[in-house]
Amino acid sequence: MKNDIEIVKIQILSNYKVISMNIEGITNEEAMIFPNGEANCLNWVLGHLIYIRNPLLNILGEEQVWDSEKFSCYNRGEIPLERKDEFISFDELKSYLKQSQDRLESKLNTMESFNPEQIKDISTLCFHEIYHSGQLGYIRRVLGKSGAIK
């Protein structure tokens, strides 16, 4: 159904806007601050979002933007504080985010329908992104920045 694709397109675009607003004006140094000395830093949350966008790209039949093995420090279940030396710069992450967005939008614009067996995975991955997009807003505030969503 075309409506399914429209819903996902709107979610992906809305998430991208929220993510972009929440990471605007954050330096690489600020992105590496772990709130309370242990909560996930902005760098990890953004990297994790991109890491999980890759399976969504794969489900849709598109190439992922990076090698999951090389960037495994951003995978679910990892302890970011223990792997922070493997993180890439915040600007590089922003570039990968843009690449993933471009690929998602391009692919969604050419699709006629989703494979019915993949609806649950697509929906879950969209929810995952919404969840972490909100976290970026809270971490932004913890860093002393004004809220980006007014």
Buried (B, 14 or more C-beta within 10 A) or exposed (E): EEEBBEBBBEBBBBBBEBBBBBBEEBEBEBBBBBBEEEBBBBBBBBBBBBBBBBBBBEBBEBEBBBEEEEBEBBBEEBEBEEBBEBBBEBEBBBBBBEBBBEBBBEBBEEBEEBEEEEEEBBBEBBEBBEEBBEBBBBBBBEBEBEEBEE
